[in-house]
Amino acid sequence: MNNNDRGKNIKGPWYQFKPLYKHIDEGFGAIAEAFSDAAQRLNEVISKQKFANSSIPLSFLYRHSIGLFLKSLIIILHRKINIPFENHKWSKYAIKSEKGVIPLENIHEIKILYYYFRCLLNQNNGFLKEFTNTDWNSIPNELEDWIDEIDKFDVRSTVFRYPGLYDELKSDFKESAISDIRPSIDANQEPIKAFLEVDKNDNIANVYKLDNSRLQSIIIILEKALDILSTIHFAARCELGNGS
């Protein structure tokens, strides 16, 4: 996101010093920032000393923060451009999607949220050009690809919260065999951590190897998407929300 010199009167993010219910988005963005900060601090801890299955809570913090940032952006755009939300019996923030009218609180598919956010930008491009300094068209095209990848992997925001889905991928220890780990041992490569189970005759029955590399690709995508959305959110809070 790029700002030019016209932004001299842009207000800083003063909302951080107010109760959540006083924020323009009623706290969605501030909570997103809290989850994002928690993810960064957890990542620092993991980089120094990993613990069992640490990639799972880290991924959840990233994933949840992304969804909250998108909901915050949608609310800010609706309020500042005076776009009414859809009528709903209990939610103030219902939007229309291909699945019908859904409260933002009930939407966990970040692809739906991102598509709706981009539609708001496109439909109100003239307003944004006239009243803001941010180049909203400079959002990297890769962000849409990252959102798609995250949505395919964790469409309902449950993969990193519960066991059952992709357990073979997200578990630190993977099923293996002596024939798989012996070449690494013989070649004097990096140390290998493995758990071996033996039967009553002391024969190796099961081998479980420590290997969390398969989850790293999705974590990298989560980090990149979160970084971009955090920047967009900051611009929206300062320019559209006047720091509120």
Secondary structure, 3 states (H helix, E strand, C coil): CCCCCCHHHCCCCHHHHCCHHHCCCCCHHHHHHHHHHHHHHHHHHHHHCCCCCCHHHHHHHHHHHHHHHHHHHHHHHHHHCCCCCECCCCCCCEEEECCEEEEHHHCCCHHHHHHHHHHHHHHCHHHHHHHCCCCHHHCCCHHHHHHHHHHHHCCCCCCCCCCCCCHHHHCCEEEECHHHHHHHHHCCCCCCCEEEEECCCCCEEEEEEECCHHHHHHHHHHHHHHHHHHHHHHHHHHHCCCCC
